[in-house]
């Protein structure tokens, strides 16, 4: 049963946190899971969950790994250990800066030359913890740029490569890493017209405001996944969103400052967070265990979950459509409307 066909969850985030932390059993992928003869891209894979997922996939005989990272030097450092542990695998480090449309396009153009691409795991994300910032090359707020706009662009540009590589009985996989917080956003500006520019009107910053912005971008990712899935046949590419849960060892708050924030984060990580291995199991579940039933859905706690409750309302459906149209307009410079049309054929 797909996410959109499930009833919305009107409980508070506290109840969902208890379910995820205390009532959910972490499930490793089946022992038969294999990535032999497959090529996988993992963005943000030099550290945290992306790196741990790469390790697990290589342990399951992944043939070709492309580590898409901001820093080639840091990526090569992480890749060196992977190559030592898996000498038979081909492991490459490619530059990808999700703050830059140009970098996303260069990366995608490089992917077009691949003999095949089986899996794209869009793991790179950002959570602004200290102050609002505008990315000067795009004019957009940084959390919005990384989590939504550049992620949407990369998804569009990789889908034709994934579709071309798909085989009968083995569709390509495009998984966007979302969050359980996607169910908790207030999305107070959802009625703004135009919508996307409203995220660049920066008000007073606070930790709570940063959290809300992050949560909202994750809600938008689910809206995008739902709309994108309608363009793609699940026999060719399965598109879904995956939540790793609250997991320790990520670089999501890499720019956080302040003793209080870091202290609270350390306490939460110690007592409540999943291990990186358990979080990465969620990724593998979304890209290898879940099948066509997850197409266009949000996978959380190893199950297909509902979307944010607003996506079931007339107003929320209108917001989803507006976001989709504005996304096509925003990314029109990269030919996404043409790509969208080609995916239907």
Secondary structure, DSSP 4 states (H G I P E B T S, - for coil): --GGGSPP--S-HHHHHHHHHHS----PPPTT---TT-EEEEET-SSHHHHHHHHHHHHTT-SEEEEEES-HHHHHHHHHHHHHH-TTSEEEEEE--TT-HHHHHHHHHHHTTSS---EEEE-------S---EETTTTEEHHHIIIIIIHHHHHHHHHHHHHHH-BTTB-EEEEEE--GGGGT---TTTT-SSSGGGGGS-----HHHHHHHHHHHHHHHHHHHHHHHTTS-TTTEEEEEEE--SBTT-STTTT---HHHHHHHHHHHHHTPBPHHHHHHHHHIIIIIS-GGGTTEEEETTEEE---GGGGSHHHHHHHHHHHHHHHHHTGGGTHHHHHHHHT-
